[in-house]
Amino acid sequence: MTEEQRPVHVSFDCSTGERVDTPLTDEEWEEHKARESAAEEEHLRRTRDREAALAVVQTKAAQDPAFAALATLTGVTL
Amino acid sequence: MADSNTPNIGLLIADTADVVQYPAHIGNNLTTIDGLMGAVDCTSVTRPTNTYKGQIIYEHDTGRYVQNTGTKAAPVWSYMSHQALVENSSALPTGGLTAGELIYLSDLGALAYYSGSAWHYCTLIVCSSTTRPTGAALQTGTFIYETDTQTLLVWTGSGWAHRSFNNFVCTSSTHPSWAFQGLEIYETDTGLAAVYSGSNYLYGLQQLAPTQSVSAAANVTFSGLPAVNRLLVVWRLRSSTSGTPLGLQIDGDSTSGHYIWAKMTARAAATSASGNTGDVNAQIGTVAGSSTANYFSSGETFINGWNSTNGYCNMDSVSSCWDTTSSYWIDKMGSLYVGTAAAHTSLKIAPGSGTLTGEVTVYGGP
């Protein structure tokens, strides 16, 4: 991320109508980048796990009508 | 033949056949005439008793000229100097005018003065919406009150306009006792406006701050919020991280255990439920990433009991988030804030990770 992409804290004071945008400090920014990177990895992992689990359910449902009905009842779209 | 007297001031007239006596027929008469030159100076209680119709006197205690409009035998004293000339607005005087001259316009029931160059209405004119004044005395700034519309209007120079922009300013505990149907008020302590129905003040949800557009914001804080009973936070955002939860904190409180929340989520092909019995913020939605151009998430959160000072508030949220056409989160959430007992004044929303781009608006209501 470049310096131009450094995030800001946005604060609007309703009593004065004044808005202040404050760039994250270097320390905050490093923490922010680490958290963002971890979150993205976690999102990708969960997405893969979900898709894998869904594939297993769909395979089983294709072979077993009772299981397919149960999966549908519990909210899984086959 | 005997001498006779003139009818008004009783000058002695010698009989034509009589000898003219200088003191009685000339000297005394001249003295009488001399004493009546100009207006007779007197007071309002020493008006002349020997008077005649048309006599003018000046009362130096009232500062007014008075005329006998009755008869010699039965005088009626009528003040002259406080009466403006009676005219009509469609035929204003044009000749011999001096600045400051007053006239009474009988057709309008109003006074007008001459400024030296033009006539100006100088009193509020009471009329109806179909009898508004016209005429040359209609100058910029002339006020009228219409009895049928119960409206004050001012002449702008080119038309009639309503120029009362201000609501009645008070607080939520000092509503006017003289409220009338249609009265609009503004409460300085809540920032809310209301209209009086004739029996109650009716409020609406209204913006407490302009919509804030943000770009690459780590968080968005609204401070200085008034003590309204109910807040509504409406947002349309996207994040730099896909499907990140959106959290809300009250008064900067990030104490673990102060936020209890639970949610139901439709996540693509499945539904699920989850919760937290002691979080550092309340989850109010899920924010889309920026993987698909122009895809944003949106949501609303009602915070009920914002003006309570016992530390407790309830939050009800819904949000919808599409990262891609097949990857989405539809959330329904409930949250309880169990924080510090104090008046609440600020809220902050922040993503679990990444930044926020989009807009946020905060509304308030009773």
HADDOCK unambig.tbl for C-alpha pairs under 7 A between the chains (distance, minus, plus):
assign (segid A and resid 7 and name CA) (segid B and resid 216 and name CA) 5.13 0.50 0.50
assign (segid A and resid 7 and name CA) (segid B and resid 217 and name CA) 5.21 0.50 0.50
assign (segid A and resid 7 and name CA) (segid B and resid 218 and name CA) 5.58 0.50 0.50
assign (segid A and resid 7 and name CA) (segid B and resid 355 and name CA) 6.83 0.50 0.50
assign (segid A and resid 8 and name CA) (segid B and resid 216 and name CA) 6.72 0.50 0.50
assign (segid A and resid 8 and name CA) (segid B and resid 217 and name CA) 4.81 0.50 0.50
assign (segid A and resid 8 and name CA) (segid B and resid 218 and name CA) 5.58 0.50 0.50
assign (segid A and resid 9 and name CA) (segid B and resid 217 and name CA) 5.80 0.50 0.50
assign (segid A and resid 9 and name CA) (segid B and resid 218 and name CA) 5.49 0.50 0.50
assign (segid A and resid 9 and name CA) (segid B and resid 219 and name CA) 5.35 0.50 0.50
assign (segid A and resid 9 and name CA) (segid B and resid 220 and name CA) 6.34 0.50 0.50
assign (segid A and resid 10 and name CA) (segid B and resid 217 and name CA) 6.38 0.50 0.50
assign (segid A and resid 10 and name CA) (segid B and resid 219 and name CA) 6.11 0.50 0.50
assign (segid A and resid 10 and name CA) (segid B and resid 220 and name CA) 4.66 0.50 0.50
assign (segid A and resid 10 and name CA) (segid B and resid 221 and name CA) 6.04 0.50 0.50
assign (segid A and resid 11 and name CA) (segid B and resid 220 and name CA) 5.81 0.50 0.50
assign (segid A and resid 11 and name CA) (segid B and resid 221 and name CA) 4.51 0.50 0.50
assign (segid A and resid 11 and name CA) (segid B and resid 222 and name CA) 5.90 0.50 0.50
assign (segid A and resid 12 and name CA) (segid B and resid 221 and name CA) 6.11 0.50 0.50
assign (segid A and resid 12 and name CA) (segid B and resid 222 and name CA) 4.92 0.50 0.50
assign (segid A and resid 12 and name CA) (segid B and resid 223 and name CA) 6.14 0.50 0.50
assign (segid A and resid 13 and name CA) (segid B and resid 222 and name CA) 5.88 0.50 0.50
assign (segid A and resid 13 and name CA) (segid B and resid 223 and name CA) 4.67 0.50 0.50
assign (segid A and resid 13 and name CA) (segid B and resid 224 and name CA) 5.31 0.50 0.50
assign (segid A and resid 14 and name CA) (segid B and resid 208 and name CA) 6.72 0.50 0.50
assign (segid A and resid 14 and name CA) (segid B and resid 209 and name CA) 5.68 0.50 0.50
assign (segid A and resid 14 and name CA) (segid B and resid 222 and name CA) 6.72 0.50 0.50
assign (segid A and resid 14 and name CA) (segid B and resid 223 and name CA) 5.94 0.50 0.50
assign (segid A and resid 14 and name CA) (segid B and resid 224 and name CA) 4.90 0.50 0.50
assign (segid A and resid 14 and name CA) (segid B and resid 225 and name CA) 5.80 0.50 0.50
assign (segid A and resid 15 and name CA) (segid B and resid 224 and name CA) 4.90 0.50 0.50
assign (segid A and resid 15 and name CA) (segid B and resid 225 and name CA) 6.94 0.50 0.50
assign (segid A and resid 32 and name CA) (segid B and resid 354 and name CA) 7.00 0.50 0.50
assign (segid A and resid 35 and name CA) (segid B and resid 353 and name CA) 5.81 0.50 0.50
assign (segid A and resid 36 and name CA) (segid B and resid 241 and name CA) 6.56 0.50 0.50
assign (segid A and resid 36 and name CA) (segid B and resid 353 and name CA) 4.92 0.50 0.50
assign (segid A and resid 36 and name CA) (segid B and resid 354 and name CA) 4.98 0.50 0.50
assign (segid A and resid 39 and name CA) (segid B and resid 353 and name CA) 6.36 0.50 0.50
assign (segid A and resid 40 and name CA) (segid B and resid 241 and name CA) 6.06 0.50 0.50
assign (segid A and resid 40 and name CA) (segid B and resid 242 and name CA) 6.84 0.50 0.50
assign (segid A and resid 43 and name CA) (segid B and resid 242 and name CA) 6.96 0.50 0.50
assign (segid A and resid 75 and name CA) (segid B and resid 270 and name CA) 5.08 0.50 0.50
assign (segid A and resid 75 and name CA) (segid B and resid 271 and name CA) 5.35 0.50 0.50
assign (segid A and resid 76 and name CA) (segid B and resid 269 and name CA) 5.30 0.50 0.50
assign (segid A and resid 76 and name CA) (segid B and resid 270 and name CA) 4.40 0.50 0.50
assign (segid A and resid 77 and name CA) (segid B and resid 269 and name CA) 4.62 0.50 0.50
assign (segid A and resid 77 and name CA) (segid B and resid 270 and name CA) 6.32 0.50 0.50
